[in-house]
Amino acid sequence: MTAPPFETHDVFNQSPPYVDVDLYASDQPLQDAVAANGDSADASALSAFGRRWGTAEMFEQARLANENTPKLKTFDAKGFRRDSVEFHPAYHFFMAQSVREGLHASTWQPDATPAPAPAEIARAARFFMAAQVETGHLCPITMTRASVAALAVEPALVQRLLPKILSRDYDPSFRPWWEKSGMTLGMGMTEKQGGTDVRANTTRAEPAGDGYLITGHKWFMSAPMCDAFLVLAQAPGGLTCFLLPRFRPDGAVNALHFQRLKDKLGNRSNASSEVEFTQAFALRVGEEGRGVRTIIEMVQLTRLDCAYASAGLMRMALAQALHHARHRSVFQKRLADQPLMRTVLADLALEAEGAIALTMRLARSVDLAGADAGEAVRARLLTPAVKYWVCKTAPGFAYEAMECLGGNGYVEDGVLARLYREAPVNAIWEGSGNVMALDLIRALSREGEAARAVLTHLARETADLPGTAQAAAFIAAVLTDAEAESKARAAIERLALLAAAAALKASVPQHVAEAFARTRLQELRGRCYGSADLAASEAKLLLERALPIA
Ligand SMILES: Cc1cc2nc3c(=O)[nH]c(=O)nc-3n(C[C@H](O)[C@H](O)[C@H](O)COP(=O)(O)OP(=O)(O)OC[C@H]3O[C@@H](n4cnc5c(N)ncnc54)[C@H](O)[C@@H]3O)c2cc1C
């Protein structure tokens, strides 16, 4: 349909919408990373996924899910408690899509053991593409897949839950989980007085019959319409993990009382609640006093998803910027042909190359961890480093990509504004930046020889790339430094960049890996994108890899 003309002017020099794209086939760095990390046989299914998620319809549903935010219904018309949250149909649409694709559980087998390789990389690539389109709904999708890792300490319980968790049916009805065709799970750790320091939790758990009664509050508990939540509470034996379902075993609604939904900067399609528990029924997960140990198994996996999603946000921001620059002319020349804009775009493309290669290589380590002790330590060390660097890079990256679209980037009609508002949360939740840096220092000292072996390996893998030897030496020096804690950010960033260089070296043309190492590890780059010293030939290669020229 042709739009009716304006009386005063013609519309021209605007880029067409970036829709109806194959999010896989149009992304050479992703294809390279998937192939290098063991999932090349999946290419046509990934491409089908990329086409489904890249349609105009998907982008439109994402807009609707974020403009029509969830609403808390605390009471009904007669004053009875309802404690339910209403979502726009577009949110349910995405939940149904992601559950059907298995993003919520595809890495688990029916006996609660991890599915064999390449299950993690296959899901990571899909999660990365889904995040480019709609990120808010991925919160319960992430928590559901990760919860199995914590629940696995209770074999009888997890065997009861798994058929519902593994189901590819999304069932949004408000009924007990055992009556539904599928279920989702959330997590409640953070209280008003502390989120990082969960040992300060004041929520109490008293043994009662087969379970416990939980009394207290959570200051952030996202996706409140999940069927059950893993929560931390103080039991007689100390801080303990519990499974707190929406319904009690007798079928009555459990005592979760939602106080408010957070009014958030981004992540608007997802609801994040403040909740009180007044003697809510729960089942213990793991021994009393081992709550952190138990739930950390879940958090290790949610941290991966933060990184996959942030890399996805970066990819979409880059694609939007590049697409626009190829269609928009300024001073009779397309933006994408202006030398300075090319440097900015190429610098962004190089950063995205690093984020994609790094996250997919980490997925490979997770895939191999069960059978290869070296890869298990690599996954343990690099999970905080990758979460730190990729999630912290995404907001600034989205901002620069937004500027490539000029004023159009800043308004809500396009997707850049939403990507920008979405980006910071992945760095804040599931362990904020400092927490990741301290976690790395802890892991480096705990893993001892094995950690040093990972560093040696990374140095060897990148031996012919500029700046990598100095980065490896710096990280090793921090390890033995009495002031290690205060230098932890410098070390974690270097480790992520070194690991990104290694991942690039194994998956992309040598030029790209060299440009990344030179501009990120060897040379002093300015603080803004576009200040890296990239040759015109390097920029050309990076921009062609980033998005095929139509
Ligand atoms: C949108 C959204 C949804 C959320 N959903 C959930 C949810 O579903 N379930 C849930 O349990 N939580 C949820 N959270 C909470 C989130 O996990 C916490 O906000 C986060 O863990 C940080 O905790 P805090 O807010 O209490 O900050 P604090 O713990 O007070 O931390 C503040 C700052 O101090 C830093 N810091 C902490 N310790 C140290 C240290 N030793 N040295 C140096 N710096 C340090 C942190 O890195 C952080 O930057 C959500 C948060 C958001 C924003």
The ligand as an SDF file (V2000), in Angstrom:
LIG
                    3D

 53 58  0  0  0  0  0  0  0  0999 V2000
   14.7650   -4.9850   36.7000 C   0  0  0  0  0  0  0  0  0  0  0  0
   15.2980   -5.7780   37.8260 C   0  0  0  0  0  0  0  0  0  0  0  0
   14.7580   -7.0120   38.1040 C   0  0  0  0  0  0  0  0  0  0  0  0
   15.2340   -7.7810   39.1550 C   0  0  0  0  0  0  0  0  0  0  0  0
   14.6880   -9.0060   39.3930 N   0  0  0  0  0  0  0  0  0  0  0  0
   15.1290   -9.7380   40.4410 C   0  0  0  0  0  0  0  0  0  0  0  0
   14.5630  -11.0180   40.7390 C   0  0  0  0  0  0  0  0  0  0  0  0
   13.6990  -11.5300   40.0110 O   0  0  0  0  0  0  0  0  0  0  0  0
   14.9960  -11.6780   41.8340 N   0  0  0  0  0  0  0  0  0  0  0  0
   15.9560  -11.1740   42.6500 C   0  0  0  0  0  0  0  0  0  0  0  0
   16.3060  -11.8130   43.6210 O   0  0  0  0  0  0  0  0  0  0  0  0
   16.5170   -9.9730   42.3910 N   0  0  0  0  0  0  0  0  0  0  0  0
   16.1330   -9.2460   41.3210 C   0  0  0  0  0  0  0  0  0  0  0  0
   16.7050   -8.0200   41.0380 N   0  0  0  0  0  0  0  0  0  0  0  0
   17.6500   -7.4670   41.9880 C   0  0  0  0  0  0  0  0  0  0  0  0
   19.0900   -7.5010   41.5540 C   0  0  0  0  0  0  0  0  0  0  0  0
   19.5470   -8.8140   41.4650 O   0  0  0  0  0  0  0  0  0  0  0  0
   19.8620   -6.6480   42.5830 C   0  0  0  0  0  0  0  0  0  0  0  0
   19.4500   -5.3110   42.4160 O   0  0  0  0  0  0  0  0  0  0  0  0
   21.3460   -6.7900   42.4440 C   0  0  0  0  0  0  0  0  0  0  0  0
   21.7400   -8.0800   42.8270 O   0  0  0  0  0  0  0  0  0  0  0  0
   22.1070   -5.7700   43.3080 C   0  0  0  0  0  0  0  0  0  0  0  0
   21.6390   -5.8000   44.6170 O   0  0  0  0  0  0  0  0  0  0  0  0
   21.1990   -4.4520   45.3480 P   0  0  0  0  0  0  0  0  0  0  0  0
   20.2280   -3.7440   44.4630 O   0  0  0  0  0  0  0  0  0  0  0  0
   20.7380   -4.7620   46.7240 O   0  0  0  0  0  0  0  0  0  0  0  0
   22.5000   -3.5700   45.4170 O   0  0  0  0  0  0  0  0  0  0  0  0
   23.7160   -3.7290   46.4450 P   0  0  0  0  0  0  0  0  0  0  0  0
   23.8970   -5.1420   46.8020 O   0  0  0  0  0  0  0  0  0  0  0  0
   23.5380   -2.7500   47.5260 O   0  0  0  0  0  0  0  0  0  0  0  0
   24.9330   -3.2830   45.5200 O   0  0  0  0  0  0  0  0  0  0  0  0
   25.1360   -1.9210   45.1330 C   0  0  0  0  0  0  0  0  0  0  0  0
   26.4530   -1.8060   44.3920 C   0  0  0  0  0  0  0  0  0  0  0  0
   27.5140   -2.1960   45.2370 O   0  0  0  0  0  0  0  0  0  0  0  0
   28.3780   -3.0780   44.5640 C   0  0  0  0  0  0  0  0  0  0  0  0
   28.9970   -3.9800   45.5400 N   0  0  0  0  0  0  0  0  0  0  0  0
   28.4020   -4.9580   46.2450 C   0  0  0  0  0  0  0  0  0  0  0  0
   29.3190   -5.5810   47.0220 N   0  0  0  0  0  0  0  0  0  0  0  0
   30.5180   -4.9650   46.8250 C   0  0  0  0  0  0  0  0  0  0  0  0
   31.8380   -5.1310   47.3520 C   0  0  0  0  0  0  0  0  0  0  0  0
   32.1030   -6.0880   48.2330 N   0  0  0  0  0  0  0  0  0  0  0  0
   32.8090   -4.3190   46.9040 N   0  0  0  0  0  0  0  0  0  0  0  0
   32.5570   -3.3670   45.9990 C   0  0  0  0  0  0  0  0  0  0  0  0
   31.3290   -3.1440   45.4730 N   0  0  0  0  0  0  0  0  0  0  0  0
   30.3140   -3.9390   45.8770 C   0  0  0  0  0  0  0  0  0  0  0  0
   27.5160   -3.8000   43.5520 C   0  0  0  0  0  0  0  0  0  0  0  0
   28.2920   -4.2770   42.4660 O   0  0  0  0  0  0  0  0  0  0  0  0
   26.5510   -2.6910   43.1520 C   0  0  0  0  0  0  0  0  0  0  0  0
   27.1260   -1.9540   42.0970 O   0  0  0  0  0  0  0  0  0  0  0  0
   16.2630   -7.2650   39.9730 C   0  0  0  0  0  0  0  0  0  0  0  0
   16.8190   -6.0110   39.6880 C   0  0  0  0  0  0  0  0  0  0  0  0
   16.3500   -5.2770   38.6320 C   0  0  0  0  0  0  0  0  0  0  0  0
   16.9650   -3.9380   38.3530 C   0  0  0  0  0  0  0  0  0  0  0  0
  1  2  1  0
  2  3  1  0
  2 52  2  0
  3  4  2  0
  4  5  1  0
  4 50  1  0
  5  6  2  0
  6  7  1  0
  6 13  1  0
  7  8  2  0
  7  9  1  0
  9 10  1  0
 10 11  2  0
 10 12  1  0
 12 13  2  0
 13 14  1  0
 14 15  1  0
 14 50  1  0
 15 16  1  0
 16 17  1  0
 16 18  1  0
 18 19  1  0
 18 20  1  0
 20 21  1  0
 20 22  1  0
 22 23  1  0
 23 24  1  0
 24 25  2  0
 24 26  1  0
 24 27  1  0
 27 28  1  0
 28 29  2  0
 28 30  1  0
 28 31  1  0
 31 32  1  0
 32 33  1  0
 33 34  1  0
 33 48  1  0
 34 35  1  0
 35 36  1  0
 35 46  1  0
 36 37  1  0
 36 45  1  0
 37 38  2  0
 38 39  1  0
 39 40  1  0
 39 45  2  0
 40 41  1  0
 40 42  2  0
 42 43  1  0
 43 44  2  0
 44 45  1  0
 46 47  1  0
 46 48  1  0
 48 49  1  0
 50 51  2  0
 51 52  1  0
 52 53  1  0
M  END
$$$$
